[in-house]
Structures are given as C-alpha cells and as structure tokens.
Amino acid sequence: MTTPTAAAAMRSTVPSRAGAVCVGMVGGGQLARMTQQAAIDLGVDLLVLATSKDDPAVQAGAHHLLGDPQDIGDLRALAADCDVMTFDHEGIPPEHLETLQRDAVALAPTAAAKLLAQDKLHARRTLTARGLPVPDFAFARTAHDVERFAATHGWPLIAKAPRGGYDGRGVWTLGDAVAARQLLDDLPGGMLLEPLLAIECELAVLVARSSSGEHVTYPVVETVQHDAMCREILAPAPIAPAVAAQARDLALQIADLIDVVGLLAVEFFLTADGLFINELALRPHNSGHYTIEGCATSQFEQHLRAILGWPLGLPTLLAPSVVCVNVIGPPDGSDPRANVALALCVPGAHVHLYAKAAQAGRKLGHVTVCGQDLVPTREAARLAAALLEGTAS
C-alpha cells in the first residue's frame, strides 16, 4: 500500500453537514469548475483532487485536496472524504482505479468503463467485437506492421498513441514509412493506425445514465475542428434526421453495453460510407458546454444527478439553434478577461471564462448564443469569441 503524500494526507475542508452529499472529482480543471457551479444549486459538496490552488475549480470555490492523480495515496485520500468518486479527465492510471474498486470505493463510472476512454486500442477492440462501426485499424509495433497496413489503405495514415492525448495531442499524420519509423522511436509501446478518412463532418452525442439504468440522450451536435482542436459546437447538428437517429442509437447502445454511470460522450466521423465511432469520454465533455444555457438541464447537473442516482433532467434544447464557440488564447498571449465588456455587447452572448493563465493556443473559455436560426446565431457566437480573443476585425 502506497503511503499518501503529505498534501493528500491533510484533511479536506468539506464541512460536516447533516444530509449533505459529497462528490469527489479527480481533477480541478474547467470541467470541475463548471461541475462546481452546478453542485452549488443542488446543495452538493464537490471535493476536487487538484494539483494547485490556482486550478479553475478551486478558484470557483470547490473544496479541494492538493495531490497527484497518478498517486494511489492521493486518490485514497479523496475517496476517504466523499460518497462517490468521478473524474474531469482521463489521466488516472487504470490499475489505480481497479485498486480503488477492490477497496469498495464507489466509482462513477467504473474502472472497466473508464478504460474505454483511457485506452483507444482497447476501445476499438471492444466496440469491434460488438459489431459497432469503427474505422479500420491496426496496432503497430514495428515499421513492418505499418507498411503492411499502408499496403491495404495507402498513405497517408493516421497514427494515435493508445493512451493519453487530448485536443489533437497524441495524433499524427504519417506520410511515408520514414515518418512511421521516426514516430515508432518515440512510441516504443506501439501505436494505433487508421486510414485517413474523407470526413464530411464530426458529430458528438451525450448520454446520461444512472445506476438504475435510467437514461437521457442529448441532441446530436456538430463539432467543428480547427488545428486539431474543437472550436465550435452546433446544436442541433445540421444533418439528416436519419443520421442523427443512428448516432443517438449507437451512443445509447454503447452506454448500455459498458454499463455507464454518469455522462458518456461519443464522438463520430460522418463519411460517405456512413458513421464511424471515433472516441469515447466518460465525463462532462467539451461538446456539451452549450447545454448550460441551451438545454433544460446542463451536462454538469446531469452528471451529478446520474452518479448520485437521482432522477435525470430533461435534455431538450431551449432554442431552435444553439452555438458554442471556444475561446482560445491569442498568439500575442493577451488575456481575454480584459475584453469581457466588449464581448457582452453582442446580444445574447453568454461568456464563460475558466480562470486559467492566458497562453497562446490554450483553451481559456467559451461563448454560447441561443437563437432562432443557425447562421445569425453562429455569427454572433463567433463575434463574441473573437472580441474576447482580440481578433475581431
């Protein structure tokens, strides 16, 4: 048994309140920050395992322990002070989650379910075994493995680190065998290979599912990517109703298959050959930020309801069109907080900034606009985000 670090050995500041429920969340980033805002309204105490007092959730008033999500002692310290443990990221060693589960810690989702979001190769194999549509793939440890896959699918290929990676990190485009050999030198454990698909658009679906099996499915959204990072979420996705119905059905199948408790986000590629499942996330997700103003129940409130076994809320849209645009740190390193008043001049703009240090290329917040029609709603959300970033012309 690992001895807890000095930081995590300290008792948390969660008060003892009769009837209060405490949710522990591993991670203190922006997802935890927005979960804290939902927890306040529900009277839930949120306790986060944070790496710093400057973490966004801590700045939003969440109770916290300082520690390392890679350390089993720190995870145990969090578990000791909460009723159920959940997550705002994937960066926890799967073996630690299995240990906690053996110790009877209530995890939502379970270690087995969470592994599908932590290990892309495991997810591909699991979904394939159940007959669900994923891109063709192979696991390559050697240059020969890569060349054999390329002989079938041609160059270029997409390579992914089986574990880790977010917002385009851990994903590479390989143009030839030389590039493959160079990447294998940096990934001695091997890499997941996929063909380069002709993607018409990328979609995402959120499913909330409680321990009782009750579930709700949010509208299918389109996620617009720039520089391998999600920049816009369009709700509902401007796609054929039959495609939307298939995406929602597939997401619900996966939720039931892996017995999800909490939120499941399923990312899809839409191609001329149909839908392919890209990745899974078992936590609140960037594709659901629009739900704070855009839906009857936000994804953050829904996640809390689901993991606590409470009745789930309605996932319905509150406007015909909802657009969310991520705010990215501008190249000059300036801070969008200096431009909030300008962004609020855009009618209907809802600004969310994450209290993160300004840095070029870093996701610092988002803007949501609800409207009647997609085009003007999207224009308004883009303008507000550009004003925050200081890039509006």
N, C-alpha and C positions, 0 to 999 in steps of 0.2 A: 504493500500500500504506500502510495506517494504521500509524503508529508506536505500539507498545504503551505503555500508561500506565506510570508509574513503579511502581505497585503490582504490575501484572501482569508487568512485566519482571523482577521478583525471582524467583529460582528457588524452586520449591516445596520443601517439606520431606519429600517422598516419599523414603524410603531406597532405596538401590540394593541389591536382594536378588536373588540368583540364583534364577531360576524364578518370581519374583513377577509377577503381572499387575496393571496399574494401570488402573482405570476412572476417567475424568474425568466429572464430573457438573456441568452448568451449573445453579447454584442450591444454596444451603445451607440450605433450609428443612426443615420436618418430614419431607417425603418423603425428602430426602437423609439426614436423621438416622436414619430407620429403615432406609434402604439401608445406611448405615454399620454398623448393628448386624448386618445380615445379612452384610456383607462381612467382618467380623471372623471369623465362623465359617468362611467359605470360604477364608480366607487371602488375600483380595483387598485390594489397597491402593485405597482410594477417595480421589480428589482432587477437591475441590469448588471451583468458582469462586464465592466468597462475597462478599457486599457488606460484611460486617462480621465481626469476630472474635466477635461475640455471636450470630451465626447458629446455629440449633439444631444443624446438622450439625457445625459447628466445635466447639461445646461438647461434642458426643459423641465428639470425638477424631479426626474426619476430617482428613486432610491438606488444606491449603487454599491457594489463591491469593486475594488480595483484588482485586476488579475489578468491571467493569460488563458484564453480559451483552449490553448494547447496543453494546459496543465490539469491533470486529473484532480489534484488537490483543490485547485481554484474552482473547478466545476462542482466538486462535492460541497465546497463552502456555499456556493449559490444554492445548491439543492437543499441544504440544511435549513434555509430560511424561506423556502417557497412551497406552494402547494402543487404546482405543476411547472415544468421547465420547457421553454420553447426557444426559438432562435431567430436572429435577424441576419444570419449569414451561414455559409456552408463550412467555414474554416475550423471545424472541430474534428479531431481525429476520430474516425468511426469506431475504433476499438475502445475509446473512452466512453462513447455513448453506449456501447454494448456493456461495458463495466457498470455504468450507472444503472442501466436497466436491470442487470442482475442484482444490483443493490436495492431494487424496488423503488427507484426514483421514477416518478411519473413524467414521462417524456411525451411531448406532443409536437411533432409526430414521433413515432417510434424510431429506434435506431435503424431497423430494416428499411422503413420507408424513407428516412432521411438519406440513406446511402444512395438511393436513385438520383438524388440531386447532387451528391458529392462525387460520384464516380460515373462519368459519362459512358465508359465502356460497359460497366455493369448495367446501366440503364438501357443501352442499346440491346444488349443480350436478353435482358428480361422482357422488354417490350416485343422484341422479335419472336421470342418463344411463345408469346401470347397472340401472335398473328397481327400485331398492331403495326401501322405503316411508319417505318423509319427509313432514312436514306441508306443506300448500300454502304457497308462499312467493313473495315478490317482492322485488326490490331497488328501493328508492325513493330518488330524489334530490330530488324536488320534492313539494310538497303535492298536486299533481295526481296523481302516482303513488300516493300514499297513499289519496286519495279514490277512485281507480279500484279499488284492492284492496278498500277498505271497501264499495264498491258490490256486490261479489260476496260478501264474507264477513261484512259487518256490523261494527258497533262493539260492544265494544272490540276493539282489535288488540294484538298483542304486537310490540314493536319491539326489535331487538337490534343492537348495534354489531357489524359484521362481524368486527372483530379486537379482542382484549382482553376483559376481563370474566371474573369468577370469583365463585362463591358469590352469584349474583344481581346482581352489579355488571355494568353494560352491558346490562341488560334493563329495559324499561319497558312499562307498560300504557297504551295511548293510548285515551282515552275519546271523543275527537272530533277534528275537523280542526284546531281551535285548538291542542290539545295536540301534534298532529303538526307543525304549523308551528313551534311553540316548540322542539321537540326537533330538528328539522332545522337550526335556527340553531346548535345545539350540535354537530351531526354533519354538517358541510358535505360530507363524503365520501359521505354516504348511509347508509341503514340497511336491515337485513333485516326484512321484515314476515312475520308468521304470524298465522293466525286464533287466537282464544282457544279452545283445545280444552277439552272436558269430560273431564278426565283422571281415570281411575279409580285409577291409582297410577303411580309411576315406578319403573322397573327398571334394572338395570345388569348387564352381563356383562363379565368379564375374560377375554381370550385372551392366552396367552403363545406366542410363535412365534420360533423360532430361524432363523439364516441358512440352515440346511439344509432349512427347511420343516417341521420337527417342531413340533407344536403341542399345547397342552392348553387346555381350557376350564374355567373355574371355574363353580360353581353360579350360577344366576340369583339375584340378590338384589333385595329391595325397598329403595329409598332413600326415607326419609320426610323431607319438606321442611317447614321452618318458617321464615317470614320470608325466603324465597328462599335458604335455606341447608340443606344436608343435616344432619339431626340424628340420624337412626337408620339403621342398616343391618340388615335382617332376612335371615338366611341359613338355609335356602333361602327364597326368596320364597314367600309363601302364595298361589300362583296355580295355575291348571290346568296339568297336565303338558304338554298340547299347546302352551300359550302359552310355557312355559319352553323346550320343544324348539325352537320357532320363533325365540325370542330368541337362543338359543345358535347356531342355524344361521346366522342373519343376521350375528351377530358374527364367526363364522368366515369367512363369505363376504367380509366387509369386510377381515379380516386378510389373506386370500389376495389379494384384489383390489389392495390397496395395498402388498403385499409387506412386511408389518410385520416388524421385528426388535425384539424386546423385548415389552413389555406394550402391549396395546390395551384401553382401557375404552370400551364402547359404552353410552350412556345411552338409554333408551327411554321413551316415553309409552305407556301402555296405555289405550285408549279403547274405547267401544262398537263402533267401526269397526275395531278391531284395534291392532296395534303400529305405532308410528312412531318412527323413529330421531331422537333429539334432538341429541346432541353426541357427539364423539369426544375421547378423550385418549390420547396415545401416551406413556405413562409410568406409574409407580405412581399409584394413584388412591384418593381417599377411600373409594370404595365397596369397596375391597379391604383396608381396615385390619383387618377381622375375621379375615383369613387368618393373622395372626401366631400366634394361639392356636387358631384354628378350623379350619385346614386342615393337611394333611400337609406342604405347602410354602408358605411365605408368599409374597405377591406380590413382596416385595422380593428375597428369594433367587431367585425365579423370573426376575425381570427380569435379574439379574446372570447367571444361567445362560444365558438366551436370548441376551443381547448378546455373550457370550463364546463362543457356540457349544457350550456344554456340555450334557450330557443334561438334559432338563427333569424336574422333580419331579412327584409326584402332586398333583393339585389337590383331592383328596377331602376332604370335611368329616370332622372328628374327633368330632362330636357331632350328634345329630339336629336341634338348634336352636342357632344362634349369633347373638347380638345385640350390635351395637356402637353405642354412643351417644357422640356428640361432646360434648366439654366446652367450653362457651362462656364467655367472660369475663362475670361477672355485672354488672348495672347499676352496682353500687357500686364497681366497679374492683378488688375484692379478688382475691387470688391463690389459685387452687385448690391450690397447693402447701402451703398452710397446713392443708389438710383431708385430706391423703392418708391419715392414720391412720384417720380416720372412714370413708372410702370402703373401706378394706381390711377393715372389719368386715363388709362384705357378702360372704357366702360365694361363692367362685368368681369374684370381680371381679378382672380384670386391668387395672391402671391404666397408662396411657401419657401422660406429660406431656412437652411439647415444648420446655421451657426458653425459652419466649417471654415477653416482658414482659406482665404482666396488663393487659388493656384490655377495657372493656365491649364485648361483641359479637364479640370476636376468638376464633377457634378456637385453643384452648390445649392440647387433648389429646383422648383418647378412652378409653372403658372398654369392655372386651369380657367377655361372660359366655357360657359354653358350658353347655347344659343339655339336658334331655330334651324339654321342651315349650315352645312359643313364649311363652305368656302369662307363666308364672313367670320364664322366662329374661329376657324383656323387662322385667318389673317390677324384677328385680334389677339389670339394667344401668342402667335409668333412675334407680333409687335411688342407686347408686354415683355416677353423674354429678351428680345433684342434691346429694349430700353434698359433692362437690368444689366445686361452684358456690356452695354455701352457701344453696341454695334449697329444701332438703328440708323438708317440713312435719312 
